[in-house]
Amino acid sequence: MSVEIRGFEDVVDDLDRVSGLEGADAGEVDVSIADLFPRDFMEPYTAFVSVQAFFEASPWTVETESDFDDIPEDALDKHVDANTGFRSWETMLTAAAREWILRKIAA
């Protein structure tokens, strides 16, 4: 499963030059959910050591991108709010994307 990060056109151009993300069209980069939410992100911000554990503790079975897409956004936001330091999935995703970008720049 992957997450598409949008809206980082300038940063993606910089990443393209420094870390080999050639082919990032229109500021969009596909990143696996495991890469986006590594242990270093999950431990300080959530009650879980992995994004897999986060979803295993949810009421949903998430094995495919389609499974993830079927989760009602308001229900996912409630799960995020109850189990992380974030109020919504969008906020958590934005923070994870920011940290992923910083890791890529630092590499």
ZALUMNU-227608 format. One record per atom (N, C-alpha, C): x, z, y; residue in three letters. Coordinates in steps of 0.1 Angstrom, whole numbers, padded with zeros to 4 digits, always signed. Layout:
residues N
XZYALA...
***
This chain:
residues 107
+0008+0000-0012MET+0000+0000+0000MET+0009+0000+0012MET+0005-0007+0023SER+0013-0008+0035SER+0004-0006+0047SER+0010-0003+0058VAL+0003-0002+0070VAL+0009-0012+0080VAL+0000-0018+0088GLU+0005-0028+0098GLU+0006-0021+0111GLU+0018-0021+0117ILE+0020-0015+0130ILE+0019-0026+0141ILE+0010-0023+0150ARG+0008-0033+0161ARG+0011-0027+0175ARG+0014-0035+0185GLY+0016-0031+0198GLY+0030-0026+0202GLY+0039-0029+0193PHE+0053-0026+0196PHE+0062-0038+0198PHE+0056-0048+0205GLU+0063-0061+0206GLU+0078-0060+0211GLU+0080-0052+0222ASP+0093-0051+0227ASP+0102-0044+0218ASP+0097-0033+0212VAL+0105-0025+0202VAL+0109-0033+0190VAL+0099-0041+0185VAL+0101-0049+0173VAL+0112-0060+0176VAL+0112-0065+0189ASP+0123-0075+0192ASP+0136-0068+0192ASP+0137-0056+0197ASP+0150-0048+0196ASP+0153-0045+0181ASP+0144-0041+0173LEU+0146-0038+0159LEU+0151-0051+0152LEU+0145-0062+0155ASP+0148-0074+0149ASP+0163-0077+0151ASP+0168-0074+0163ARG+0183-0076+0166ARG+0192-0066+0159ARG+0187-0053+0158VAL+0197-0043+0153VAL+0195-0040+0138VAL+0184-0043+0132SER+0182-0038+0119SER+0176-0049+0109SER+0176-0062+0113GLY+0173-0072+0104GLY+0158-0073+0101GLY+0149-0071+0110LEU+0135-0073+0107LEU+0130-0087+0112LEU+0138-0097+0109GLU+0135-0110+0113GLU+0121-0114+0107GLU+0114-0122+0115GLY+0101-0126+0110GLY+0090-0117+0114GLY+0092-0107+0123ALA+0082-0099+0127ALA+0074-0106+0138ALA+0063-0112+0134ASP+0054-0120+0143ASP+0046-0112+0152ASP+0046-0115+0164ALA+0037-0109+0174ALA+0037-0094+0174ALA+0049-0088+0171GLY+0050-0074+0172GLY+0043-0067+0160GLY+0041-0074+0149GLU+0035-0068+0137GLU+0045-0067+0126GLU+0046-0055+0120VAL+0055-0053+0109VAL+0048-0046+0098VAL+0049-0051+0086ASP+0043-0044+0075ASP+0053-0033+0070ASP+0048-0021+0069VAL+0056-0010+0064VAL+0049-0003+0053VAL+0055+0000+0042SER+0048+0007+0031SER+0045+0021+0036SER+0034+0026+0031ILE+0029+0039+0035ILE+0039+0050+0032ILE+0046+0048+0021ALA+0056+0058+0017ALA+0068+0058+0027ALA+0072+0046+0032ASP+0082+0045+0042ASP+0078+0051+0055ASP+0065+0049+0058LEU+0060+0053+0071LEU+0058+0069+0071LEU+0055+0074+0060PHE+0053+0089+0059PHE+0062+0095+0049PHE+0075+0095+0052PRO+0085+0101+0042PRO+0084+0117+0043PRO+0090+0123+0034ARG+0091+0137+0032ARG+0094+0144+0046ARG+0104+0138+0053ASP+0109+0143+0066ASP+0097+0143+0076ASP+0088+0135+0075PHE+0076+0135+0084PHE+0065+0144+0078PHE+0063+0144+0065MET+0052+0151+0060MET+0054+0166+0060MET+0066+0171+0057GLU+0068+0185+0056GLU+0065+0193+0070GLU+0071+0188+0081PRO+0068+0196+0093PRO+0054+0194+0099PRO+0047+0183+0096TYR+0035+0181+0102TYR+0022+0183+0094TYR+0025+0185+0081THR+0013+0186+0071THR+0016+0198+0061THR+0006+0200+0053ALA+0008+0210+0043ALA+0013+0204+0030ALA+0018+0192+0031PHE+0022+0184+0019PHE+0036+0179+0020PHE+0042+0176+0008VAL+0056+0171+0008VAL+0056+0156+0008VAL+0044+0150+0005SER+0044+0135+0004SER+0030+0130+0009SER+0029+0118+0013VAL+0016+0112+0016VAL+0008+0111+0003VAL+0014+0109-0008GLN+0007+0108-0021GLN+0000+0122-0023GLN+0007+0133-0021ALA+0001+0146-0023ALA-0011+0148-0013ALA-0009+0143-0001PHE-0019+0144+0010PHE-0032+0138+0005PHE-0031+0126-0001PHE-0043+0119-0006PHE-0048+0124-0019PHE-0039+0130-0027GLU-0044+0136-0039GLU-0053+0148-0036GLU-0050+0155-0025ALA-0058+0167-0021ALA-0070+0163-0014ALA-0073+0150-0012SER-0085+0146-0005SER-0096+0143-0015SER-0108+0141-0011PRO-0119+0138-0020PRO-0119+0123-0025PRO-0109+0115-0021TRP-0108+0101-0025TRP-0097+0098-0034TRP-0099+0088-0043THR-0088+0083-0051THR-0083+0071-0043THR-0070+0072-0040VAL-0064+0061-0032VAL-0052+0056-0040VAL-0055+0045-0047GLU-0045+0038-0055GLU-0041+0024-0049GLU-0050+0019-0041THR-0049+0005-0036THR-0052+0005-0021THR-0048-0006-0015GLU-0052-0007-0001GLU-0067-0008+0001GLU-0074-0014-0008SER-0088-0014-0008SER-0094+0000-0009SER-0089+0008-0017ASP-0094+0022-0018ASP-0092+0029-0004ASP-0081+0027+0002PHE-0079+0033+0015PHE-0088+0027+0025PHE-0090+0014+0025ASP-0099+0008+0035ASP-0114+0013+0033ASP-0118+0017+0021ASP-0131+0022+0019ASP-0134+0036+0024ASP-0124+0043+0028ILE-0126+0057+0033ILE-0132+0057+0047ILE-0143+0064+0048PRO-0149+0064+0062PRO-0140+0071+0072PRO-0138+0064+0083GLU-0129+0069+0093GLU-0132+0083+0098GLU-0144+0087+0100ASP-0147+0101+0104ASP-0143+0111+0093ASP-0145+0107+0081ALA-0142+0116+0070ALA-0126+0118+0069ALA-0119+0107+0071LEU-0105+0107+0070LEU-0100+0116+0082LEU-0106+0114+0094ASP-0102+0122+0105ASP-0104+0137+0103ASP-0114+0141+0096LYS-0117+0155+0092LYS-0106+0160+0083LYS-0103+0152+0073HIS-0092+0156+0063HIS-0079+0158+0071HIS-0076+0148+0080VAL-0063+0149+0087VAL-0064+0162+0096VAL-0074+0164+0103ASP-0076+0176+0112ASP-0074+0189+0104ASP-0080+0190+0092ALA-0079+0202+0084ALA-0066+0204+0077ALA-0058+0194+0075ASN-0046+0195+0067ASN-0033+0191+0074ASN-0033+0188+0087THR-0021+0184+0094THR-0021+0190+0108THR-0011+0187+0115GLY-0011+0191+0129GLY-0017+0181+0138GLY-0024+0171+0133PHE-0030+0160+0140PHE-0045+0161+0140PHE-0052+0156+0150ARG-0066+0157+0151ARG-0073+0145+0144ARG-0066+0134+0142SER-0072+0122+0137SER-0061+0114+0129SER-0066+0104+0121TRP-0057+0095+0114TRP-0049+0087+0124TRP-0056+0082+0134GLU-0049+0073+0144GLU-0038+0081+0150GLU-0040+0093+0154THR-0029+0101+0160THR-0017+0103+0150THR-0021+0106+0138MET-0010+0108+0128MET-0003+0095+0125MET-0010+0084+0124LEU-0004+0071+0122LEU+0006+0067+0134LEU+0001+0070+0146THR+0009+0067+0158THR+0022+0075+0158THR+0021+0088+0155ALA+0033+0096+0154ALA+0043+0091+0143ALA+0037+0088+0132ALA+0046+0083+0120ALA+0052+0070+0124ALA+0045+0061+0131ALA+0051+0048+0135ALA+0062+0050+0145ALA+0060+0059+0154ARG+0070+0062+0164ARG+0083+0068+0157ARG+0081+0077+0148GLU+0093+0082+0141GLU+0100+0072+0132GLU+0092+0063+0126TRP+0097+0052+0118TRP+0106+0043+0126TRP+0101+0040+0138ILE+0108+0031+0147ILE+0121+0038+0151ILE+0121+0051+0155LEU+0133+0058+0158LEU+0143+0058+0147LEU+0138+0060+0135ARG+0147+0060+0123ARG+0154+0046+0122ARG+0146+0035+0124LYS+0152+0022+0123LYS+0162+0019+0134LYS+0160+0024+0146ILE+0169+0022+0157ILE+0182+0030+0154ILE+0180+0042+0148ALA+0192+0050+0146ALA+0200+0045+0134ALA+0194+0037+0125ALA+0202+0033+0113ALA+0212+0023+0116ALA
***
